[in-house]
């Protein structure tokens, strides 16, 4: 059966004074729910007739109509079937009309009581050309932008006529309901009202209006809640984007932390926001990044306790945030234990912390830092879900930023090491090519001359042998320096620390320098070592190595007519400072650090005027640092001499200088005697 007559048109023809209006789906939903709430809240059993157009729209309201059916037995629901919606008599009557019926394009709700009547009679406006799709590509019939044209009224005469038209349409599809429909007509005075053409009762619409306002207020609350959620999400995204932008533009962790501190503090409007780097095992942390509200004491530069701080320790234990809403009143047994801690009480009192939020900055469950938020003035603060989620998101971004910055710094260090290795490789090739090839060539020439000319005069033969021996000694020193530096850097050296006299080590080093056959004429060497100096705790053989290399270096770059000085003096309570100074060609001030690098040679490997491998000062630095000392150089510039300083730790107990009674003699002899033998050889 197909009925093309519109119920709305019939009503408008019967009551020509009515003027239809345009409604959107959201408005009709609000009006319908307000009418249904009036039924549920009232003490009458009204007639309720609802047309949902299609079954899927009815499905959304099934539970509501089950509740309405408990209030009144006169409930009729009409819809075009799509799945299993059929004519059925249950807790309420369902009427399935043909999908081609005009009702499939109409939205009706009629509520008729003994003392009031409300009706909503609308017809959906068909989509015009170009409007086949709704918002975001949704079909029009599922979109909130669907538009309807019709009337809404709480005048009884309108509601009675609407109910009469709807009951007539119900009987077309469900004639077996004639008795029930007749009962409704009589109970609600529909036929009597129509036969007498009665005027509308003078009823006050306040009860319905109150329900409508309540519904609209509830909708407004939901809308405001949605706006707050959207605003919170927007704020969160803005903060996360600002930190992400800082990460993209800068890999400086301090700059990133400062931006995160200021942005987070301003967004949450807290009294104080702190972000500091720390580890779980740190005893304290220094506050370097802070956001302050109005009239709040600054913590910048302060030392913040960690190990004695129960809030931080709770964060370390849980690896998650700790939120305290009121520092003056514990909310749980755990908080009560924290509040009894003296450190907690002191921090709260001194910095006026009323509410406290501590969030760890984590990376793979390792604490990299902490975010702290303070509300001051001893006022409780409820940390809501959006605030906590925002701080958690910022903590995650800060953790990523710190790891990236640290990784970048490590990469820079690694690149620097690779560059150093490349320079070392290049220098090694140059040094090896020069220091090995040159003496080997000389030795070869001398030996070939001696072998090919047996009648060579004895004096010439002696010169050839001396030259070959000198170059052999150069090769030996080169190989020995390589081995010494390799053993020192790899930690394969055994250290025999013992109490020694500085003077004895200086004498042995001087003997070693003067005994070298290739040394030539030496400058004047002055020794200024006070006899009252205490003993030093050092490995004597390696101390002689340092003194010998520094003296050899000083003599190499000092003309014979000038002088070299060795001086020792107390430096503090626990160290002796040794100075080897010369009056030679000096060092440029900007190269004073580089001279201790491996293979460093001021003139270059292939054009220098003095021999050497460029390893001597690097070996000295390794030796001095191994016994816990320091080594450095001073120079006023070119041709103005240079001074090399290094420190030696003083022995814990000064030993008598009488060698016959000293227990040190045997050990001192054991380390220095080897050096004396080398000098004699």
Residue, then its C-alpha position, 0 to 999 in steps of 0.5 A: x500500500x502506498x499513500x502519497x498524501x502528506x500528514x503535514x499538508x493535511x494539517x496545514x489545510x485544516x488550520x490555514x493560520x499555521x505558518x511552517x518554519x525551517x528547522x535543522x535536525x539538531x533543533x528537532x532533536x532538542x524539541x523531541x527530547x524535551x517533549x519526551x522528557x515532559x512525558x517521563x516527568x509528568x504524572x499523566x498517561x498521555x497519547x504519544x505518536x512518533x514517526x521516525x521516517x526510517x527504522x535506523x532512526x527509530x533504533x537510536x531511540x528504542x530505550x527511551x520509548x521503552x521508558x515512555x511505554x512504562x508511563x502510558x499504554x497509548x504509544x504508537x511508533x511508525x517507521x519504514x522497515x529496513x531490516x526486521x521492523x514490522x507491525x507488532x503489538x508489544x509494550x507499545x505499538x509499532x506500525x511499518x509503512x511502505x518505504x514509498x509512503x509520504x511518511x518516509x519523508x516526515x518527522x512527527x511527534x504528537x503528545x496529547x494529555x488530558x490538560x495539554x497538547x504538544x506536537x511537532x509536524x515536519x517534512x524533510x526538504x529534498x536535497x537540491x541539485x549539488x546537495x547530494x552530499x552532506x558535511x565531510x562527504x557524509x550522506x544527507x540523511x545521516x548528517x546533522x545539516x538535514x533540513x526540515x520544514x514544518x510546525x511546532x506547537x503546544x496549542x491543544x487544537x493543533x495537537x488534537x488535529x495532528x493526533x487525529x490525522x496520525x491515528x487515521x494513518x495508523x488504521x490504514x496500516x493496522x486496522x486491527x487496532x481500531x478498538x484501541x484507537x477508538x479508546x484513545x479518541x474517547x479518552x483524550x476527547x479527540x472526537x468531542x473536540x473536533x465535533x464541537x470545534x472547541x477553542x484552545x484551552x488557556x493553558x500555561x506552557x511553563x512545564x514544557x518550557x522548563x523541560x526544553x530549557x533544561x535540555x538546552x542547558x544540558x546541551x550547552x554544558x556538553x558544548x562547553x565541555x567539548x569546547x574545553x576539550x578542543x581548547x585543551x587539545x589545541x593548547x597541548x598541540x601548540x606546546x608540543x609543536x613549539x618544543x618540536x620546533x625548538x628541537x628542529x631549530x636547535x640541538x642545544x638542550x639548555x635552549x630547549x629546556x628554557x623554551x619548554x619551561x616558559x611555554x608550560x608555565x604560561x599555558x598552565x598559569x602556575x606559580x612556578x614551573x621548574x625543569x632540571x636535568x638529573x639522574x635517579x642517583x643524584x643527591x642534589x640538582x641545580x635549578x637553571x630553568x624556571x618560570x615564575x608567576x606574580x609575587x613568587x620567590x625564585x629558585x633559579x641557581x638554588x640547590x634542590x635536594x633529591x635524595x632526601x626529598x620524599x616526593x622525588x624518591x616516590x617518582x624514582x620508585x614508581x617511574x611516574x608522576x606524583x601529584x599533591x593537591x594540598x601540601x597541608x592536608x594528606x589525602x592518603x597514607x603514603x602522602x601522610x608519610x611524605x608530609x612527616x619528612x623534615x625535608x618535605x616540610x622545610x621545602x613547603x614552608x620555605x617556598x610556600x608550596x600549596x600544591x605540588x606536581x612532579x613529573x619525571x622526564x624518562x627515556x627507556x625507564x631512565x630518568x633524564x630530568x624532572x618537571x615540577x609545577x608549584x602552586x603557592x600560597x597554601x591553596x589546594x589545587x586540583x590537577x585535572x586530567x587535561x593538565x596531567x596529560x599536557x605535562x606528560x606530553x611535554x615530559x615525553x617531548x623533553x625526553x626525546x629532545x635531551x636524547x637527541x641533543x646528547x646523541x648529537x653531542x656524542x656524534x660531534x665528539x666522535x667526529x672530533x675523535x675521527x678527525x684526530x685519528x685522521x690527523x694522527x694517521x697523516x702525521x704517522x705516515x709523515x713521521x714514519x716516512x721521514x724518521x725511518x727513511x732518512x736514517x735508514x738511507x744514511x746507514x745504508x750509504x755508510x755500510x755500502x761505502x765501508x763494504x765497497x771501499x776496503x782501502x778507505x782511510x781509518x779516519x773516514x771509516x770512523x766517521x762512517x761508523x759514527x754516523x751509522x750509530x747515531x742514526x741507529x740510535x734515532x731509530x731506536x728512540x723512535x720505536x721506543x717512543x711508539x711502544x711507550x706511548x702505546x703501553x701508556x694509552x692502553x694501560x699495560x704499564x705497571x706502576x711501582x709507586x715509592x717515596x723518592x728524592x726529587x734531586x736524585x731523579x733530576x741528577x739521573x735525568x741530567x746524566x742521561x741527557x749528557x750521555x747521548x752521543x748525538x746531543x752535541x754542545x749543550x746549553x748551560x743547565x742550572x739546577x735549583x732543587x732545595x734539599x729540604x723538599x719532602x719525598x714524592x710518591x712516584x715511580x722513579x723510572x717514569x719520573x726520570x723519563x719525564x725529566x729527561x724528555x723535557x730536558x732534551x726538548x729544552x736543550x734541542x731548542x736552546x742555543x749553546x750560549x744560553x741556559x736551561x733551568x730545572x727548579x722544584x718547589x712546594x705547590x700547596x700542601x700535597x704536591x711539588x711543582x717541577x719547572x723546566x725552563x729554557x731561553x730558546x725560541x719559545x712557543x706561540x701562545x695559541x699553540x701551548x695546548x696543542x704541543x701535548x698532542x701526539x705527533x705535534x711538531x711546530x715546524x711540520x714533520x718534513x721541514x723542521x730544523x730539529x729532530x724528534x718524533x713529536x711524541x715526547x710531550x704526549x708521553x710526558x702528559x700520559x705519565x704525569x696524569x697516571x700518577x694524578x699530577x698535572x702538566x702545562x706550559x707557558x711562553x711569552x712568544x717566539x724567541x722568548x723562551x718557554x717553561x714546562x710545569x708538572x706536579x708530583x704528589x708528596x709521599x704520605x710519610x717522609x722517609x729519613x735521608x740516611x740511606x743506610x737506615x732508610x727502608x726506601x733504599x732497596x726499592x728506590x734502587x730497584x727503580x732508579x738503578x735500571x736508569x743508571x745502567x742505561x746511562x752507563x751503557 
